[in-house]
Amino acid sequence: MPGNVRLKSARVAAGYASQRALADALGVDPRQVRRWESDNPPWPQAPIQKELTRLLGQDMRALGFTPPEGHEPASPRRQSPANIPVEGSLPVVPSHPPTTMQPPSVAEDFAAVTRAHRRMYWSVAPATLHPAALAHTTLGCALLSETAGETRRAVAAALAETYLLAGRIEFFDLRLPDSAGPTLLRALQAAGEADDHLLGAAILAHTAFIPGWSGDREAAVERMVAARTYARRGSAPPPLMAWLDAVEAECETRCGNVRTALHLLQHAEDTLAAASHADGEAMPEWMDWFSRTRLAAFKGNTQLRAGHLPQARTTLLGVLDELPPTEAKQATVVLGDLAAVEAAAGRPEAACEFARRALEQLETTWYATGMDRIREVRRALAPHQHEQCVRDLDERLYGWTTTVSALAR
């Protein structure tokens, strides 16, 4: 991706899908934004600097500008929740070769650790893995300044994946959406350095979860449009396109549009079926969070929220049977949804049994998204709170292990 990818990525992540949109927000001609996104962006005037940093939430260097000698770049005037600074910011591309150049092998060495962290995500406690991933991004940012050409692009791709992993942990495992937003922005900027459109699509789709889960449909859809654009640009394989449908379906579900969500999920199923017949199910190595079974889990949750309880029960039980033992985190979510199905069906004992199994798994593999499901179930069981099964659930729910884990996240 030629030009100032830092500014391009920050613009898209902030919701300005086009250069004209940002120009309108700044009150400048779109040609000015085009110049800023070129290979050699001119230094903006001070008032424009302040507006740029305010709108995009990063300082001028992080946005890809190099200040002329004697000029102090502006910093953001305010920090919105989506623009909290992140450790290990991407370095400005030097105008001259660095004094230390790493050998090409450094890219593979750095990527090997990234792959190891990706595998560890499914078993290592998030509070343990998260700081290790962030430390790895600090190393990656330093290596960007000491590499060039294909080596630099390979480092940038692994760095983007590591930032994506850190953002996933913050959002799904620790329920820290205000931290996940800026981390995912760093991931998008690194993907831009790598010119990796598929990674860019995956990162943008993850950013859609943040407004989607809070009910901001407009922002979620806008980010999904950007994600699909990047996916098309990178000739995305069918599984990635199906996952984008699933992400958008979850956002629509959270925003109360279950009919739209069910249509999206049907399209995702059709996409995977067509890919299977055409022997085209290959997906990027880093995309280890999606499968046919995971798609069914999305569907079961939407059926639950649509009130289609028999269908949801059948779908979710099938998912539970098919999930491999390594997917303990997903199992807690499915068990929580099954508990919600039974609670909605007026079967408190069955609901409590599924919730108990989820809590038992959470004591081994913490996952904040899974615990959120159990809390929703407990609220749904309020009319039955004097029954023994609910009291027994409370004993487990408010035991030392789960309570301390919940407060420590």
JOQUIJO-V619496 format. One record per residue. N is the residue number from 1. RES is the residue in three letters. PSI is psi in whole degrees, -180 to 180 (* if undefined). D_CENTER is the distance of its C-alpha to the mean C-alpha in whole Angstrom. Layout:
N/RES/PSI/D_CENTER  N/RES/PSI/D_CENTER
This chain:
1/MET/111/22  2/PRO/165/25  3/GLY/-167/25  4/ASN/86/23  5/VAL/-25/20  6/ARG/-49/19  7/LEU/-42/20  8/LYS/-47/19  9/SER/-43/15  10/ALA/-38/16  11/ARG/-49/18  12/VAL/-44/15  13/ALA/-29/12  14/ALA/-3/15  15/GLY/7/16  16/TYR/95/19  17/ALA/-22/19  18/SER/163/22  19/GLN/-37/24  20/ARG/-38/27  21/ALA/-44/24  22/LEU/-39/24  23/ALA/-43/28  24/ASP/-40/28  25/ALA/-32/26  26/LEU/-16/28  27/GLY/35/32  28/VAL/170/32  29/ASP/140/33  30/PRO/-27/30  31/ARG/-28/32  32/GLN/-43/31  33/VAL/-38/28  34/ARG/-40/28  35/ARG/-39/30  36/TRP/-28/28  37/GLU/14/25  38/SER/179/28  39/ASP/-31/29  40/ASN/78/31  41/PRO/132/30  42/PRO/155/32  43/TRP/119/32  44/PRO/159/32  45/GLN/158/34  46/ALA/-47/34  47/PRO/-37/33  48/ILE/-37/31  49/GLN/-46/29  50/LYS/-40/29  51/GLU/-40/27  52/LEU/-49/25  53/THR/-30/23  54/ARG/-45/23  55/LEU/-37/21  56/LEU/-12/19  57/GLY/15/19  58/GLN/158/20  59/ASP/173/23  60/MET/-39/25  61/ARG/-43/25  62/ALA/-23/21  63/LEU/7/21  64/GLY/12/23  65/PHE/143/27  66/THR/116/30  67/PRO/141/32  68/PRO/158/36  69/GLU/131/38  70/GLY/-2/39  71/HIS/132/36  72/GLU/120/34  73/PRO/149/30  74/ALA/150/29  75/SER/161/26  76/PRO/136/24  77/ARG/-26/26  78/ARG/159/24  79/GLN/104/21  80/SER/163/19  81/PRO/-29/16  82/ALA/0/13  83/ASN/36/15  84/ILE/132/16  85/PRO/146/17  86/VAL/138/15  87/GLU/139/18  88/GLY/49/18  89/SER/152/18  90/LEU/136/19  91/PRO/154/23  92/VAL/137/25  93/VAL/122/26  94/PRO/148/30  95/SER/-6/32  96/HIS/158/34  97/PRO/140/34  98/PRO/157/33  99/THR/-27/36  100/THR/122/34  101/MET/127/32  102/GLN/152/31  103/PRO/159/32  104/PRO/-28/30  105/SER/-19/29  106/VAL/-30/27  107/ALA/-45/24  108/GLU/-38/24  109/ASP/-44/25  110/PHE/-43/22  111/ALA/-31/20  112/ALA/-40/21  113/VAL/-40/20  114/THR/-45/16  115/ARG/-39/17  116/ALA/-43/19  117/HIS/-38/16  118/ARG/-44/14  119/ARG/-37/17  120/MET/-24/17  121/TYR/-34/14  122/TRP/-9/16  123/SER/-30/19  124/VAL/140/18  125/ALA/134/18  126/PRO/-37/15  127/ALA/-21/17  128/THR/-43/19  129/LEU/-33/16  130/HIS/-52/14  131/PRO/-31/17  132/ALA/-40/18  133/ALA/-43/15  134/LEU/-39/15  135/ALA/-35/19  136/HIS/-35/18  137/THR/-35/16  138/THR/-43/19  139/LEU/-45/21  140/GLY/-41/19  141/CYS/-40/20  142/ALA/-40/24  143/LEU/-29/24  144/LEU/-33/23  145/SER/-7/26  146/GLU/16/28  147/THR/167/27  148/ALA/163/28  149/GLY/-139/28  150/GLU/-34/26  151/THR/-44/26  152/ARG/-41/24  153/ARG/-39/22  154/ALA/-41/21  155/VAL/-43/20  156/ALA/-39/18  157/ALA/-44/16  158/ALA/-36/16  159/LEU/-42/15  160/ALA/-42/12  161/GLU/-38/11  162/THR/-43/12  163/TYR/-39/10  164/LEU/-43/6  165/LEU/-46/8  166/ALA/-41/9  167/GLY/-38/6  168/ARG/-43/5  169/ILE/-45/9  170/GLU/-40/9  171/PHE/-52/7  172/PHE/-39/8  173/ASP/-37/11  174/LEU/-9/13  175/ARG/56/12  176/LEU/70/12  177/PRO/-31/10  178/ASP/-27/12  179/SER/-34/11  180/ALA/-36/7  181/GLY/-57/8  182/PRO/-30/11  183/THR/-42/9  184/LEU/-31/7  185/LEU/-43/10  186/ARG/-40/12  187/ALA/-43/10  188/LEU/-40/11  189/GLN/-41/14  190/ALA/-38/15  191/ALA/-35/14  192/GLY/-40/16  193/GLU/-34/19  194/ALA/-10/18  195/ASP/42/19  196/ASP/97/16  197/HIS/-32/15  198/LEU/-43/14  199/LEU/-41/11  200/GLY/-42/11  201/ALA/-44/11  202/ALA/-40/8  203/ILE/-46/6  204/LEU/-39/7  205/ALA/-38/7  206/HIS/-35/3  207/THR/-25/5  208/ALA/-28/8  209/PHE/-35/7  210/ILE/-56/8  211/PRO/-31/11  212/GLY/-43/12  213/TRP/-20/12  214/SER/5/14  215/GLY/10/16  216/ASP/84/16  217/ARG/-41/16  218/GLU/-46/18  219/ALA/-39/15  220/ALA/-45/12  221/VAL/-41/15  222/GLU/-42/15  223/ARG/-34/12  224/MET/-35/12  225/VAL/-43/15  226/ALA/-42/14  227/ALA/-42/12  228/ARG/-34/15  229/THR/-46/17  230/TYR/-38/15  231/ALA/-44/15  232/ARG/-40/19  233/ARG/-33/20  234/GLY/11/19  235/SER/57/21  236/ALA/142/18  237/PRO/159/19  238/PRO/-41/19  239/PRO/-36/17  240/LEU/-40/14  241/MET/-38/16  242/ALA/-39/16  243/TRP/-38/12  244/LEU/-40/12  245/ASP/-43/15  246/ALA/-41/13  247/VAL/-48/10  248/GLU/-36/13  249/ALA/-41/15  250/GLU/-41/13  251/CYS/-44/13  252/GLU/-40/16  253/THR/-46/17  254/ARG/-27/16  255/CYS/6/18  256/GLY/8/21  257/ASN/69/21  258/VAL/-31/22  259/ARG/-45/24  260/THR/-42/22  261/ALA/-43/19  262/LEU/-36/22  263/HIS/-42/23  264/LEU/-41/19  265/LEU/-37/19  266/GLN/-39/23  267/HIS/-39/22  268/ALA/-43/19  269/GLU/-43/22  270/ASP/-39/24  271/THR/-44/22  272/LEU/-37/22  273/ALA/-44/26  274/ALA/-38/27  275/ALA/-37/25  276/SER/-42/26  277/HIS/-30/30  278/ALA/6/29  279/ASP/46/28  280/GLY/44/25  281/GLU/9/22  282/ALA/141/21  283/MET/163/17  284/PRO/148/16  285/GLU/-37/17  286/TRP/-11/13  287/MET/69/12  288/ASP/12/13  289/TRP/7/11  290/PHE/144/13  291/SER/176/17  292/ARG/-38/19  293/THR/-41/19  294/ARG/-38/16  295/LEU/-40/17  296/ALA/-34/20  297/ALA/-42/18  298/PHE/-47/16  299/LYS/-43/19  300/GLY/-40/21  301/ASN/-40/19  302/THR/-41/20  303/GLN/-39/23  304/LEU/-50/23  305/ARG/-21/22  306/ALA/-8/25  307/GLY/11/28  308/HIS/73/28  309/LEU/-45/29  310/PRO/-42/31  311/GLN/-42/28  312/ALA/-42/25  313/ARG/-47/28  314/THR/-45/28  315/THR/-48/25  316/LEU/-36/23  317/LEU/-38/26  318/GLY/-40/26  319/VAL/-45/22  320/LEU/-37/24  321/ASP/-33/27  322/GLU/-19/24  323/LEU/129/22  324/PRO/158/23  325/PRO/-25/23  326/THR/-14/21  327/GLU/56/18  328/ALA/-36/19  329/LYS/-47/16  330/GLN/-34/16  331/ALA/-38/19  332/THR/-36/19  333/VAL/-45/17  334/VAL/-43/20  335/LEU/-39/22  336/GLY/-41/21  337/ASP/-38/21  338/LEU/-39/25  339/ALA/-39/26  340/ALA/-37/25  341/VAL/-48/27  342/GLU/-36/30  343/ALA/-43/30  344/ALA/-28/30  345/ALA/1/33  346/GLY/31/35  347/ARG/77/35  348/PRO/-36/34  349/GLU/-45/35  350/ALA/-39/33  351/ALA/-44/30  352/CYS/-34/31  353/GLU/-45/31  354/PHE/-39/27  355/ALA/-39/26  356/ARG/-42/28  357/ARG/-38/27  358/ALA/-44/23  359/LEU/-36/24  360/GLU/-40/26  361/GLN/-37/23  362/LEU/-29/21  363/GLU/-24/24  364/THR/-44/24  365/THR/101/20  366/TRP/138/18  367/TYR/109/15  368/ALA/-35/15  369/THR/-38/13  370/GLY/-42/16  371/MET/-36/19  372/ASP/-39/17  373/ARG/-42/19  374/ILE/-39/22  375/ARG/-39/23  376/GLU/-41/22  377/VAL/-43/25  378/ARG/-37/27  379/ARG/-37/27  380/ALA/-24/28  381/LEU/7/31  382/ALA/-39/33  383/PRO/-17/36  384/HIS/17/36  385/GLN/-14/36  386/HIS/-3/39  387/GLU/151/39  388/GLN/-37/39  389/CYS/-36/36  390/VAL/-39/34  391/ARG/-39/36  392/ASP/-38/35  393/LEU/-42/32  394/ASP/-37/32  395/GLU/-39/33  396/ARG/-42/31  397/LEU/-37/28  398/TYR/32/29  399/GLY/171/31  400/TRP/-44/30  401/THR/-52/27  402/THR/-37/25  403/THR/-45/26  404/VAL/-40/26  405/SER/-42/22  406/ALA/-41/21  407/LEU/-26/23  408/ALA/-12/21  409/ARG/*/18
